[in-house]
């Protein structure tokens, strides 16, 4: 029997093989800060070479996909929605 973990791993493997066209304007990482009750977005620049690879702006060399690279966001956005009472009383 195929487990949920195996199904997710298979989907992840399949999707990670697809072509991604990098946007030279950059990209966002969106995440939740549950402790603070915020939705957050960090924007990062994205320099792309002629082959369509992301390059390190300092070295001009391609950024490897298999190595963690620390980058600083160009902007960070945070927001919260108003808390609502989802239970109605009748």
Backbone as CSV, one residue per row, in Angstrom:
resi,resn,N_x,N_y,N_z,CA_x,CA_y,CA_z,C_x,C_y,C_z
1,UNK,0.844,-1.180,0.000,0.000,0.000,0.000,0.888,1.242,0.000
2,UNK,0.547,2.210,-0.830,1.306,3.443,-0.917,0.861,4.380,0.205
3,UNK,1.834,4.907,0.944,1.508,5.802,2.049,1.429,7.249,1.562
4,UNK,0.891,8.092,2.399,0.800,9.511,2.084,2.199,10.101,1.900
5,UNK,3.133,9.700,2.743,4.505,10.197,2.650,5.106,9.818,1.299
6,UNK,4.889,8.585,0.863,5.409,8.148,-0.437,4.751,8.914,-1.583
7,UNK,3.460,9.171,-1.457,2.735,9.923,-2.487,3.278,11.339,-2.585
8,UNK,3.465,12.000,-1.450,4.001,13.355,-1.433,5.412,13.367,-2.004
9,UNK,6.227,12.394,-1.634,7.601,12.313,-2.149,7.601,12.134,-3.662
10,UNK,6.701,11.330,-4.183,6.622,11.105,-5.633,6.201,12.375,-6.358
11,UNK,5.229,13.097,-5.804,4.786,14.356,-6.402,5.918,15.382,-6.365
12,UNK,6.598,15.467,-5.233,7.718,16.403,-5.090,8.812,16.092,-6.107
13,UNK,9.141,14.826,-6.265,10.173,14.414,-7.219,9.773,14.800,-8.641
14,UNK,8.515,14.529,-8.987,8.036,14.841,-10.334,8.069,16.344,-10.593
15,UNK,7.567,17.137,-9.645,7.513,18.580,-9.832,8.895,19.229,-9.811
16,UNK,9.830,18.640,-9.083,11.168,19.231,-9.016,11.938,19.053,-10.319
17,UNK,11.457,18.229,-11.212,12.107,17.999,-12.504,11.604,18.940,-13.595
18,UNK,10.569,19.724,-13.304,10.007,20.604,-14.334,10.900,21.829,-14.543
19,UNK,10.765,22.435,-15.703,11.523,23.624,-16.040,10.947,24.829,-15.313
20,UNK,11.801,25.630,-14.726,11.385,26.873,-14.082,12.082,28.026,-14.769
21,UNK,11.313,28.981,-15.227,11.904,30.176,-15.810,12.054,31.216,-14.709
22,UNK,13.289,31.587,-14.418,13.557,32.532,-13.344,13.201,33.945,-13.776
23,UNK,12.579,34.688,-12.877,12.186,36.066,-13.143,13.329,36.991,-12.742
24,UNK,13.872,37.748,-13.686,14.971,38.649,-13.341,14.579,39.736,-12.330
25,UNK,13.276,39.974,-12.151,12.820,40.963,-11.174,12.898,40.432,-9.746
26,UNK,13.125,39.121,-9.584,13.268,38.550,-8.255,12.152,37.586,-7.906
27,UNK,12.125,37.223,-6.626,11.136,36.252,-6.150,10.814,36.518,-4.692
28,UNK,9.702,35.949,-4.237,9.261,36.089,-2.854,9.285,34.732,-2.157
29,UNK,9.651,34.745,-0.895,9.463,33.603,0.004,8.351,34.039,0.955
30,UNK,7.260,33.280,0.966,6.107,33.619,1.795,5.994,32.574,2.894
31,UNK,5.799,33.050,4.130,5.738,32.127,5.267,4.870,32.718,6.375
32,UNK,4.491,31.870,7.307,3.705,32.299,8.465,4.603,32.399,9.684
33,UNK,4.438,33.458,10.448,5.062,33.575,11.764,3.921,33.368,12.750
34,UNK,3.699,32.119,13.087,2.537,31.775,13.929,2.622,32.407,15.308
35,UNK,3.822,32.489,15.865,3.991,33.085,17.194,3.537,34.533,17.236
36,UNK,3.833,35.275,16.181,3.449,36.683,16.111,2.094,36.881,15.435
37,UNK,1.538,35.799,14.862,0.254,35.896,14.166,0.345,36.679,12.868
38,UNK,1.471,36.533,12.149,1.702,37.311,10.930,1.871,36.424,9.707
39,UNK,1.490,36.955,8.559,1.894,36.378,7.283,3.025,37.280,6.790
40,UNK,4.104,36.679,6.326,5.298,37.432,5.971,5.743,37.081,4.554
41,UNK,6.372,38.038,3.909,6.933,37.820,2.574,8.284,38.518,2.509
42,UNK,9.286,37.785,2.058,10.613,38.353,1.841,10.871,38.374,0.336
43,UNK,11.335,39.518,-0.169,11.667,39.638,-1.588,13.172,39.549,-1.757
44,UNK,13.599,38.764,-2.739,15.014,38.595,-3.054,15.247,38.964,-4.513
45,UNK,16.394,39.591,-4.798,16.755,39.877,-6.176,17.113,38.574,-6.865
46,UNK,17.145,38.620,-8.167,17.427,37.409,-8.925,18.164,37.796,-10.206
47,UNK,19.462,37.595,-10.232,20.216,37.839,-11.447,20.297,36.526,-12.222
48,UNK,19.997,36.596,-13.508,19.913,35.402,-14.354,20.909,35.548,-15.504
49,UNK,21.692,34.469,-15.758,22.655,34.526,-16.869,22.001,34.087,-18.178
50,UNK,22.793,34.036,-19.252,22.282,33.696,-20.583,21.680,32.293,-20.649
51,UNK,22.151,31.392,-19.798,21.619,30.024,-19.788,20.357,29.901,-18.931
52,UNK,19.928,31.005,-18.305,18.732,30.970,-17.461,19.014,30.527,-16.041
53,UNK,20.283,30.516,-15.637,20.656,30.104,-14.286,20.761,31.312,-13.373
54,UNK,20.357,31.129,-12.107,20.528,32.187,-11.116,22.010,32.295,-10.794
55,UNK,22.509,33.539,-10.772,23.929,33.724,-10.475,24.111,34.589,-9.233
56,UNK,25.214,34.354,-8.556,25.588,35.146,-7.396,26.047,36.508,-7.908
57,UNK,25.401,37.603,-7.473,25.772,38.912,-7.998,27.205,39.327,-7.633
58,UNK,27.748,38.765,-6.556,29.103,39.118,-6.133,30.171,38.388,-6.938
59,UNK,29.914,37.120,-7.271,30.930,36.325,-7.964,30.635,36.137,-9.442
60,UNK,29.358,36.267,-9.834,28.970,36.012,-11.214,28.854,34.536,-11.535
61,UNK,29.043,33.685,-10.524,28.964,32.231,-10.720,27.552,31.741,-10.417
62,UNK,27.123,30.646,-11.105,25.786,30.093,-10.835,25.634,29.663,-9.370
63,UNK,24.454,29.886,-8.833,24.147,29.462,-7.468,23.699,28.009,-7.532
64,UNK,24.394,27.098,-6.834,24.011,25.686,-6.903,22.681,25.427,-6.195
65,UNK,21.895,24.540,-6.766,20.588,24.204,-6.188,20.719,23.259,-5.001
66,UNK,21.852,22.592,-4.863,22.012,21.580,-3.820,22.744,22.093,-2.585
67,UNK,23.133,23.372,-2.598,23.876,23.941,-1.476,23.091,25.123,-0.917
68,UNK,22.988,25.161,0.418,22.274,26.284,1.041,23.130,27.545,0.923
69,UNK,22.506,28.597,0.389,23.180,29.877,0.216,22.415,30.911,1.028
70,UNK,23.124,31.616,1.910,22.484,32.661,2.712,22.407,33.942,1.890
71,UNK,21.203,34.467,1.741,21.007,35.718,1.005,20.187,36.664,1.870
72,UNK,20.372,37.935,1.677,19.627,38.944,2.411,18.472,39.448,1.540
73,UNK,17.277,39.526,2.104,16.146,40.039,1.319,16.308,41.528,1.024
74,UNK,15.758,41.960,-0.103,15.759,43.387,-0.431,14.618,44.100,0.280
75,UNK,13.588,43.353,0.659,12.449,43.918,1.386,11.744,42.798,2.143
76,UNK,11.166,43.150,3.283,10.370,42.210,4.067,9.020,42.855,4.344
77,UNK,7.962,42.112,4.084,6.605,42.598,4.288,5.906,41.718,5.319
78,UNK,5.135,42.327,6.212,4.354,41.557,7.175,2.949,42.122,7.240
79,UNK,2.016,41.274,7.589,0.637,41.725,7.722,-0.165,40.771,8.585
80,UNK,-1.295,41.244,8.995,-2.190,40.390,9.776,-3.616,40.750,9.413
81,UNK,-4.484,39.802,9.536,-5.898,40.080,9.316,-6.547,40.315,10.665
82,UNK,-7.677,40.992,10.636,-8.361,41.215,11.900,-8.942,39.896,12.388
83,UNK,-8.906,39.717,13.667,-9.441,38.491,14.252,-10.956,38.584,14.276
84,UNK,-11.611,37.535,13.815,-13.076,37.518,13.767,-13.613,36.362,14.584
85,UNK,-14.763,36.558,15.120,-15.442,35.491,15.829,-16.181,34.659,14.775
86,UNK,-15.717,33.441,14.566,-16.302,32.588,13.528,-17.520,31.819,13.999
87,UNK,-17.853,31.951,15.256,-19.018,31.244,15.809,-20.185,32.225,15.913
88,UNK,-21.271,31.896,15.258,-22.436,32.769,15.338,-23.365,32.272,16.437
89,UNK,-24.039,33.191,17.024,-25.035,32.829,18.044,-26.410,33.130,17.471
90,UNK,-27.284,32.166,17.586,-28.635,32.340,17.059,-29.625,32.226,18.175
